[in-house]
Amino acid sequence: MREKEVLERAFAMPLTSPAYPPGPYRFVNREYLIITYRTDPAKLRAVVPEPLELDQREALVKYEFIRMPDSNGFGDYTESGQVIPVSFRGRKGSYTHCMFLNDEGPIAGGRELWGFPKKLAQPTLRTEVDTLVGTLDYGPLRVATGTMGYKHREADLAQVKASLEAPNFLLKIIPHVDGKPRICELVEYRLEDVAMKGAWTGPAALHLLSHALAPVAELPVLEIVSAIHILADLTLGLGKVVHDYLRQSSRETLRINEMALAT
């Protein structure tokens, strides 16, 4: 294979059998259970990277269970994880702290393209009679269970759509061959072409259990604030780099060296 061919085909790994296809990535009947809760402010501050800023008034976490039965290139899968409300240079959005899912393609694509913090696990989201039930198992152990009354009250679709279209932030890390970071960036992405099919609220509960490799319980549930059940079609937009930690570090090192020379 010639070098030109390598470059033409090098959009994902492995070269001759990529783990995922090129986008766009469209999701049909994407279903969310999102439970918002208050947590320990100090523990929240410890996991959100600068220059992202937290709301100083409330320490909130959104625990998500997401069912994706029809997604271009990725197939049929489910994921679960924690998303934290933040702001960046005055713009409100969300920071994805952790995600667990059961499909190799979106794990590889999510990490390589955007920097989603994805790990392999077994989440589920289903309706049990009158209850929407989300679970997350890491290996044989249950680490999260969320429940919500099924479609108790309709939510404001315009408001929910606006929340889905708000900016989202990720910390993308790709190591060099020597183990040091080759890429360390804050990435912004958005959900696009959102078509709302329904949204509902209701009573909810969330139980998180300790696990060394799926530490969702490190952001403990102190109080449930709200819950929402969403059904929508949408496209996962590609991202853009909004902060380069390595370039910033290099600039700071250069500034320190210049100051040292000046003295």
C-alpha positions in Angstrom: 0.0 0.0 0.0 1.5 3.4 -1.0 1.8 6.3 1.3 -0.9 8.3 -0.6 -3.3 5.4 -0.1 -2.6 5.3 3.6 -3.4 9.0 4.0 -6.6 8.7 1.9 -7.9 5.8 4.0 -6.7 6.9 7.4 -9.8 8.2 9.1 -10.0 5.6 11.8 -8.3 2.4 13.2 -7.7 -0.3 12.1 -6.7 1.0 8.7 -8.1 -1.9 6.7 -11.2 -2.5 8.9 -12.2 0.7 10.7 -14.2 0.3 14.0 -16.7 2.9 12.7 -17.6 4.6 9.4 -17.3 8.3 8.5 -20.2 10.5 9.6 -22.7 12.1 9.7 -24.1 10.2 12.7 -27.9 10.4 12.7 -29.9 8.9 15.6 -33.6 8.0 15.2 -35.8 7.5 18.3 -33.1 8.3 20.7 -34.5 7.9 24.2 -33.2 9.6 27.3 -33.8 9.2 31.0 -32.0 12.1 32.7 -32.1 12.5 36.5 -30.7 15.7 37.9 -29.4 15.6 41.5 -27.4 17.7 44.0 -24.0 16.5 45.0 -21.0 17.4 47.1 -19.6 20.7 45.7 -16.0 19.9 46.7 -16.1 16.5 44.9 -17.7 18.2 41.8 -14.9 20.8 41.7 -12.3 18.1 41.8 -13.4 16.4 38.5 -14.3 19.4 36.3 -11.2 20.7 34.4 -10.4 24.4 34.0 -11.1 26.6 32.2 -14.7 25.2 32.6 -16.6 26.9 35.5 -19.2 25.4 37.8 -22.4 27.1 38.9 -21.4 28.6 42.3 -25.0 28.4 43.6 -25.8 24.7 43.0 -23.6 21.6 42.7 -25.7 19.6 40.1 -25.1 16.4 38.2 -27.3 14.9 35.4 -27.2 11.1 35.4 -28.2 9.9 32.0 -29.5 6.6 30.6 -29.7 6.8 26.8 -31.2 4.2 24.5 -30.2 4.4 20.8 -32.0 1.7 18.7 -31.2 3.2 15.3 -27.9 5.1 14.7 -26.0 5.5 11.4 -22.9 3.4 11.5 -23.1 2.5 15.2 -26.2 0.3 15.2 -28.3 -0.4 18.2 -26.8 0.3 21.7 -27.4 1.9 25.1 -25.2 4.1 27.2 -25.2 5.7 30.7 -23.1 8.2 32.5 -22.8 11.6 34.3 -23.0 15.0 32.7 -22.2 18.2 34.7 -23.7 21.7 34.0 -20.8 24.2 33.4 -20.0 27.4 31.7 -17.2 28.3 29.3 -16.3 31.9 28.7 -19.8 33.0 29.8 -21.6 30.3 27.7 -23.6 27.7 29.6 -23.4 24.1 28.6 -22.5 20.6 29.9 -19.3 18.7 30.6 -19.4 14.9 30.0 -17.7 13.4 33.0 -18.1 9.6 32.2 -19.9 7.3 29.9 -20.4 3.6 29.8 -21.8 1.7 26.8 -22.1 -1.8 25.2 -20.9 -1.2 21.6 -17.3 -1.1 20.3 -18.0 1.3 17.3 -19.2 4.3 19.3 -16.7 3.6 22.1 -13.8 3.9 19.5 -15.4 6.7 17.5 -16.5 8.7 20.5 -13.0 8.6 22.0 -11.0 9.1 18.8 -13.1 11.8 17.1 -14.6 13.9 20.0 -12.9 12.7 23.2 -15.9 11.2 24.8 -14.8 9.4 28.1 -16.3 6.1 27.1 -15.7 2.7 28.6 -17.3 -0.8 28.0 -20.1 -1.8 30.3 -23.7 -3.0 30.2 -26.4 -0.3 30.6 -30.1 -0.7 29.9 -33.1 1.5 29.6 -36.6 0.0 29.5 -40.2 0.4 30.6 -41.4 -1.9 33.4 -45.3 -1.5 33.5 -45.6 2.0 34.9 -41.9 2.8 35.5 -39.0 3.8 33.3 -36.0 1.9 34.5 -32.3 2.5 33.8 -29.5 0.3 35.0 -25.7 0.2 34.6 -23.7 -3.0 35.3 -19.9 -3.0 35.2 -19.0 -6.7 34.7 -21.3 -8.7 37.1 -21.8 -5.8 39.5 -24.7 -3.2 39.4 -23.4 0.3 39.9 -26.4 2.5 39.0 -30.2 2.2 39.1 -32.5 5.0 38.0 -36.3 5.0 38.0 -39.0 7.4 36.9 -42.7 7.4 36.8 -43.7 6.8 33.1 -45.0 9.9 31.3 -46.6 11.5 34.3 -46.5 15.1 32.9 -45.7 16.5 29.5 -42.7 18.8 29.4 -42.2 22.0 27.4 -40.8 20.7 24.1 -39.2 24.0 23.0 -37.4 24.2 26.4 -36.2 20.6 26.2 -35.0 21.1 22.5 -33.0 24.2 23.6 -31.3 22.2 26.3 -30.4 19.5 23.8 -28.9 22.0 21.4 -26.8 23.7 24.1 -23.0 23.4 23.8 -21.3 20.3 25.2 -17.7 20.0 26.3 -15.3 17.1 26.4 -11.7 16.6 27.5 -9.9 14.8 24.7 -6.7 13.0 25.6 -4.6 10.9 23.1 -1.2 9.8 24.2 2.0 9.8 22.3 4.0 6.6 21.7 6.2 7.5 24.7 3.1 7.6 27.0 3.1 11.4 27.3 0.0 13.3 26.0 0.1 14.0 22.2 -3.4 15.7 22.3 -4.9 17.3 25.4 -7.8 19.5 24.4 -11.1 20.9 25.5 -13.6 20.1 22.7 -17.0 21.6 22.0 -19.7 19.8 20.1 -23.4 20.2 19.6 -26.4 18.1 18.8 -27.9 19.2 15.4 -31.1 18.9 13.5 -33.0 17.9 16.6 -36.6 16.7 16.0 -38.5 16.4 19.2 -41.0 13.5 19.5 -41.9 13.9 23.1 -40.7 14.8 26.6 -42.2 14.0 30.0 -41.4 14.6 33.7 -42.3 12.6 36.8 -41.1 11.4 40.2 -37.6 9.8 40.1 -35.1 8.0 42.2 -31.4 7.2 41.7 -29.1 4.7 43.5 -25.3 4.7 42.9 -23.0 2.0 44.1 -19.2 2.2 44.6 -16.9 0.6 42.0 -13.2 1.1 41.5 -13.4 1.3 37.7 -16.9 2.8 37.3 -16.7 5.4 40.1 -20.1 7.0 39.5 -20.8 7.0 43.3 -17.9 9.4 43.8 -20.4 12.1 43.0 -22.9 11.1 45.6 -26.7 11.7 45.4 -27.7 14.2 48.1 -31.1 15.2 46.7 -33.1 14.6 43.5 -33.9 17.8 41.7 -35.8 16.7 38.6 -36.1 14.0 36.0 -37.0 14.0 32.3 -37.8 11.4 29.7 -37.0 12.5 26.1 -37.7 10.9 22.7 -36.0 12.6 19.7 -34.3 12.3 16.4 -30.9 14.1 16.1 -27.5 14.3 14.5 -24.3 14.2 16.5 -22.3 17.1 15.2 -18.5 17.0 14.9 -16.5 19.1 17.3 -14.1 22.0 17.5 -11.1 22.6 19.8 -11.8 25.5 22.2 -8.8 25.1 24.5 -5.4 23.4 23.9 -3.8 22.5 27.2 -0.4 21.6 25.6 -0.2 24.8 23.7 -1.2 26.8 26.8 1.4 24.9 28.8 4.1 25.7 26.2 3.2 29.4 26.3 3.4 29.5 30.1 6.8 27.8 30.0 8.0 30.3 27.4 6.7 33.2 29.5 8.5 31.9 32.6 11.8 31.4 30.7 11.5 34.9 29.2 11.0 36.3 32.7 14.0 34.3 34.0 16.2 35.7 31.2 15.0 39.2 31.9 16.2 39.0 35.5 
